[in-house]
């Protein structure tokens, strides 16, 4: 089982918790009442998981947890905030019984698959029944979308009437929905949500989730081509603190965000080495920033890959660097800054980056 802070990347857990004979236990410390999530490791590895939200607060929390398909049976008890959350979840499940539709959709999909594989798949009766079940599946999926729209309307109205931790989590969910460009089925006013966050939920400004949301909202406004870089602190391989601004010093600079655990990021870093060697005499600078749990992991990976540039390390998301650069759900990225520190581009392939640099240096 994986433990993460609410809204963080499951690939970068705080802790992995062992389940033995159907039971688990762990202890944690939190300065304030904070949102966390548990994710079953097998569900995460299969690419479909439903995080179990809970609040870390003083006391002993008892959890009764079930696989994703039976999440409605989950129970939380033993601490005040979590018992309130449990009551809230029960009310929502009763009002919006997604699980009934999910069960029917799964059963219908299994039946359709079975009919298609049947030895009598080409018979007229089988074909008519198959078409009937496909039409029924479409009806179920449409009903699910309608229920989801009603649920979002309920959530949208609810965040406007609350200013507690449950409301903050739901507000975070709505922001994530908008940022992910998902179809919502309702008209969600971003400016209204932003106003609620700034005014109504300011009482929770010391909360970790609030600070993460605040960082992400700033990034939404400031991470764009032509905007100045956002400075941050991170340690080098010797553990010494540096500012990014120390590396952006009148040169065109590539910042390679990566992690020892992110193989695509490391592949891109290796591809950057030839590019760096080809352009460094013309004034190109590169700095790496690794997102890690330990310095050693970054050092071993950087030495293995042969990066010839300086590398910094973001340990345990201390400075929220990935959020500051709108990368919280990705392993890393490449950002390119001009001599003044303005963003030229980001999320670019190495081949396209070579074309960009060739044109850039030919015209200066």
Long-range contacts (C-beta under 8 A, 24 or more apart in sequence): 1-38, 1-39, 1-40, 1-41, 2-38, 2-39, 2-40, 2-41, 2-44, 3-28, 3-36, 3-37, 3-38, 4-36, 4-37, 4-39, 4-51, 5-34, 5-35, 5-36, 5-37, 5-208, 5-209, 5-212, 6-34, 6-35, 6-36, 6-37, 6-51, 6-53, 6-169, 6-172, 6-209, 7-35, 7-172, 7-176, 7-209, 7-212, 7-328, 8-37, 8-212, 8-317, 8-328, 9-322, 9-328, 9-329, 10-39, 10-44, 10-49, 10-51, 11-261, 11-331, 12-259, 12-261, 12-291, 12-293, 12-317, 16-41, 28-56, 30-56, 30-57, 32-206, 32-207, 32-208, 33-57, 33-81, 33-165, 33-207, 34-207, 34-208, 34-209, 35-165, 35-168, 35-169, 35-208, 35-209, 38-63, 38-65, 40-67, 40-68, 43-67, 43-68, 53-85, 53-169, 54-82, 54-85, 55-79, 55-81, 55-82, 55-85, 55-165, 57-81, 57-82, 69-99, 69-102, 69-103, 69-106, 70-99, 71-99, 72-99, 81-165, 84-166, 85-166, 88-166, 92-151, 92-154, 95-154, 96-147, 96-150, 96-151, 96-154, 98-144, 98-147, 98-148, 98-151, 101-140, 101-143, 101-144, 101-147, 102-144, 104-140, 105-137, 105-140, 105-141, 105-144, 108-133, 108-136, 108-137, 108-140, 109-137, 112-137, 145-185, 146-185, 148-185, 149-184, 149-185, 149-186, 152-177, 152-184, 152-185, 152-186, 152-188, 153-186, 156-186, 156-188, 159-193, 159-196, 160-192, 160-196, 160-200, 163-200, 163-201, 163-203, 163-204, 164-204, 165-204, 165-207, 165-209, 167-201, 168-201, 168-204, 168-207, 168-209, 168-210, 168-213, 169-209, 171-196, 171-197, 171-201, 171-213, 172-209, 172-212, 172-213, 175-213, 175-216, 175-217, 179-216, 179-220, 211-320, 212-320, 212-323, 215-320, 215-323, 215-324, 216-323, 216-326, 216-328, 218-324, 219-323, 219-324, 219-325, 219-326, 220-326, 223-324, 223-325, 223-326, 223-343, 223-346, 224-343, 225-343, 225-344, 225-345, 225-346, 226-342, 226-343, 227-342, 227-343, 228-340, 228-341, 228-342, 228-343, 229-335, 229-337, 229-341, 229-342, 229-343, 230-324, 230-325, 232-319, 232-321, 232-324, 233-319, 234-289, 234-312, 234-313, 234-314, 234-319, 234-321, 235-295, 235-312, 235-313, 235-315, 236-310, 236-311, 236-312, 236-313, 237-295, 237-298, 237-299, 237-302, 237-311, 237-313, 239-295, 242-312, 244-287, 244-289, 244-312, 245-341, 247-285, 247-287, 247-310, 248-285, 248-337, 248-341, 249-285, 250-339, 251-283, 251-284, 251-285, 251-339, 252-283, 252-284, 252-285, 252-336, 252-337, 252-338, 252-339, 252-344, 252-357, 252-360, 253-284, 253-285, 253-286, 253-287, 253-336, 253-337, 254-284, 254-285, 254-286, 254-287, 254-334, 254-335, 254-336, 254-337, 254-353, 255-286, 255-287, 255-288, 255-289, 255-334, 255-335, 255-336, 255-337, 256-286, 256-287, 256-288, 256-289, 256-309, 256-332, 256-334, 257-288, 257-289, 257-291, 257-321, 257-322, 257-325, 257-327, 257-332, 257-333, 257-334, 257-335, 258-288, 258-289, 258-290, 258-291, 258-331, 258-332, 259-290, 259-291, 259-292, 259-298, 259-331, 259-332, 260-290, 260-292, 260-297, 260-298, 260-300, 260-301, 261-297, 261-331, 262-291, 262-331, 262-332, 264-331, 265-331, 265-332, 266-301, 266-305, 268-332, 268-334, 268-350, 269-305, 269-307, 270-305, 270-306, 271-350, 272-334, 272-350, 273-306, 273-307, 273-308, 275-350, 275-353, 275-354, 275-357, 276-308, 276-309, 277-308, 278-354, 279-357, 279-361, 282-361, 283-361, 284-357, 285-309, 287-311, 287-312, 288-312, 289-313, 289-314, 289-321, 290-314, 291-317, 291-321, 291-322, 291-331, 291-332
